């Protein structure tokens, strides 16, 4: 794609979550050209234009939907609204790239599947804790090379800093954000699907709770879940809003991947008290112990692959089935979660 810089045109709409900046950056770095931006909040648009002044603001979403040059629309709307926006995008003949979580109900997924089938457009999801993390991408390369044999289990830790004063009101309303397992749990589940090559799985158990934020009664500040694939591969993940102020980044995200011939540990965003860089990879197998830091060495191939998929109607960046399955499992975990009192 990069040798044809600017030939693929995308636009951006609904800037409710800051992930839209990472989504936009990834597409531009891969050679796409940003055309329009829309949001009903002029302050959000003004902030976005400071970082991406090449975008032209428009006063209605309809103008982007009707634009014949725009091939893909990237969006980070309020979580419960992402599905409806995506269906409108696909029905306008464009591909859709949404922030996670892409849905808040199974009914939304069913509707999106119908629209994908009818339009043959793409409904892609920014599962950034895999797509925009070099250590995670490198771990997948190691797995594909057979470095740890067959994957048996994936353990995922996804702590986040709440920073409540910076959050919008909808962030604390469960109907709007879907619950902690639906929301940030979807990151973890997508990684399970990728690392273990899972295409069918079920939720064995899950739980959620609000341990320390009674002032936000609809917030879940803790959640975990166990999953198993139809091949017997398992996953346990924990997500929470308890990153302490003393940590130098927003969360000490880690992943441990166990295989028949070894294991991989990822310390994604830092190695606490030792190294403030991210993308630490620890590999142990029959050949011995290895530590590799891949910061700035792997890149983010998803974005170029997504552009090429949109152009060529291929499916190399992300399979539609796995994009939907991660969300479906996250919602199922949310729906059946035991509430910790």
N, C-alpha and C positions, 0 to 999 in steps of 0.2 A: 504493500500500500504506500509506503513512504516515498517510493520513486514517482508516485502520482499524487503528491501532496495537494490537498485542497479539492480534489475531485469529488470526494464524498462529503455531502453537506448534511449537517444535523442542526437541530434547534433544541432549546431547553425551555421547559415550562414547569411551574410550581416549584418554588424554592424553599419549601417548608423545613427541610432538613439539610444540614451542612454537607452531607455526603454528595450533594450535587456538584460541589467544587472538585472533589476527587474524580467523579464520573466525567466531568467536562475536561479536566486536565488529561485524563487517560486517553480520551478520544482525540484531543488536539495533538498530544504527543505522538499518537499513532498516525497522524497525517490528515485527520478529518478537519473540515472547516465549519466553524460555528456561525450560524446565520442570525437566528432570532432568539429572543428571550422574552418570556411572558410570566408575570405573576401579578395578582391583584393588589399586592402591597408594594408601593413605590419605593419604600426604604429598602426592601429586600432586592429589588431590581437595581437600585443605585449601588448597593454594596456589591452585587454581582458584577456590575459594569466596571467597577474599580479594578477588579481582577481580570475581567475579560471584556475590555473596551471594544473589541471587534464585533461584539454582538449588537444587533439592532433591536431595541425594545419595541414591542407591539402592544396594543391596548386590548387585544382579545386573543384567547386561545384558538378561536376559530380561524384566525388568519394564518396560524401555523399549520393547522389541519388542512387548510386549503392550498397551502404553498406547494407547488409542484416540484420545487428543487429539493426540499427537505426530505431526506430518505429515512431518517430515524429521529425520534423525539426522546430525549433524556429527561427524567422527571424525578423529583423527590417530594411528592405531595404528602399530606397527612396520610398516615398508613392506611386507614380504612377507605380512603378515596382513591388509592392507587389502581385498584382493579377497574373501576369504572372509567377512569381516565385512559387506562391501557386499552380497553375495548374500543373506546372512541378513536384512539390513535390507529389501531389495527384496521378498523372499519373505514378509515380515511385512506388506507393503502400504504401506511407507513409502519416501520418496525418500532418497537417500544423497548426502552431501557429504563427500568425503574429501580429505585433504591429498595433495599430490603427493609422490612418484610414486604413481599409483594401482595399479600392478601391478609385478611383478618378472619375469613370464614371459608368453610368448604364450599359453600354456595358460590362464592366469588371465583374460586378455582374452577368449578364446573362451568361457569359462564365463560371464563377466559379460554378454557379448552375448546368450547364450542366455537368461539370467535377465531381462535387460531386455526381450527380445522376449516372453517368457512372462508377465511381470508388468505390463509397460507402466510401470514405475517408472523414475526417473531415477538415473543414476550420474554425478554432477557432481564436478568436480575443482578444487581450490584452486591453480590456476596463478597464484600471487600476484604474480610479477614482471610480469604483465600486469594481472590483475584488481584489484590493490591498489596500482597505481602510476599516478598521475594523468597523468604525461607520456606514458606508453604509451597510455592511453585517448585522450588528446588527439591523439596521432599518428595513431591510427586515424580520428578525426574528420577530420583534415586529409586523409588519404588518400581517405576517402569523398567529400570535397568536391572532389577532383581537384587538390589543391595541388601534387602532384609527378607527376601523370600515372599511368601504369601502373607498378606496382611490378615491378622487375626482379630485385633482390637484397636480401636482409636479412643484415646482419652482426650477430652478437650476442656480447657479452662478459659472462660471468657469474662474476666472481671472488667468492670467499667467504672469510671468516676461519674457520680451523679451530677455534681455541679448544678444543683436544683435551681438557683436563681436565674441561670441562663436558659432554662428550658421553657418552651411555650406551654400554655395551659393544656393543650390537647395531649401533651406528653404524659400527663398524669391521669388521663381518662381511659379506662380499659377498653371501652367501646371504640375509642379512636386509635389506640396503639396496639391493641390486641393481646396484651399480656407479655410477660418477660420471655416465655418460651417461644411464643409466636414471633416476637421481635428479634432480640439478639440471639436467641436460641437457633434461629434459622441459619446463622453463620456457621455454627458448629455442625449442624446436621449436613449442610452442603459439603463441608470438608470430609465428613464420614463417607458420603456418596462418592466423592472424588478419590480419596486415598484408598478406599477398599473396593472401588469399582462396583458400587451398589446400585441396583436398578429396582429393587423391591425390598421393603423392610417394614417392620411394625414397631410400635412403641410398647415396651414391656411395662414400664412404670415411669411416673413423673410426679413431681411435687413443686409447689410454689409457696412463697410466704412473704409477708411484710414484717420483718423483724424490728426495724428501727426507724420507720418513717410514718408514724401515726398521723402526721399532719397531711399526708397524701394517702388517704385510705384506699384508693384504687390502684396505687402503685404496688407492684410486686418487686421487692428488692433482692429476692433470691429465687432461683429455680434450678432444678436438675432433672435429668431424664436418662433412662436406659433404653437402648434400641437394639434390635437384632435384625440382620438381613436374612433373606431366604437361603443364603449360602452358609449361614451360621456365624458370620462376622458380627461382632458386637461393638457398641459404643456406649460410653458414659460421658456426659458433659455436665458442667456446672456453669451457670452464668449468674452475675450478681452486680449490684451497684454499691460495692463496698471498697473500692480503691481508696486507700488512705491518702490524705493530703501530702504526706511525706514522700510518696512515690513520684519520681521525676517525669512520669508520663501518665496517660489516661488509664492504662490498665496493663497488668503483667500477664498478657495472653500467652498461653503455653499449649502445646499439643504433644502427645506421646503416642507414637504409632508402633505397635508391636507386630512383628512378623515371625514367621517360622524360623528365620535364619538371623534375626537381629532386631534392633529397634532404633527408632529415630526420635529425638526430642527436639522440639522447636521452642526457643525462647524468642518470641516474635518481636517485641518492642524494646527490650533491654535485657541485660543480664544483671540482676539487682546487685548493687554495691560493688560491681566489678567493671561493667562496660555499659555506657549510656547509649551505644549504638543498638540498633535492632538487628533482626535476621541472623540469630545465632542457631546453628545446626549442630547437633551432637549425633554422631552415628556410631553404633556399636554392632559389629557382626563378626563373622569368622575370621576376618582379616585383622581385627583389632579395634581400637578406639580412635575416633577421629573427631576433631572440632573444626568446623568451617564457618567463617563469617561471610555471608553472601550479600551483604549490603552493597547496593550499586552494581552487582555483578550478574544478575539474572534478568532484570527487567520485568515487564508486565505484558506478556504476549497476548493476553486476553483481548485487549483493545484492538490491536491490529487484526486479530483473527475475527473479532466481531464485525469489523468493517468489511472484511473480505466475505464473511458469511452473508451479510446483507446484500452485497453486490452479486455474489455467485450463487446465493440461495443454498449454501452448504450449512453444515452444523459442526464446526470444529472448535469454536470458542467455548460453547456450552450447549449441552443437549437440552432441548425443550422439555423432555421428560424429566430430567434431573432437576431442572430449574423449578418445575412444578412439584416434584416429589419432595424436595427439601422443605418447601412451604407447607405442603400437605401434612408431612410428618410433624412439623413444628406446631401446626394447629391442632393435630390430634393429641400431641403431648400436652398442649395447653388445655384442651377440652377435658381430658381425663385426669388432669393433675390433682393430686391430693393437696388440699390447702392446709398448710402448717399454721397452727394457731399459736 
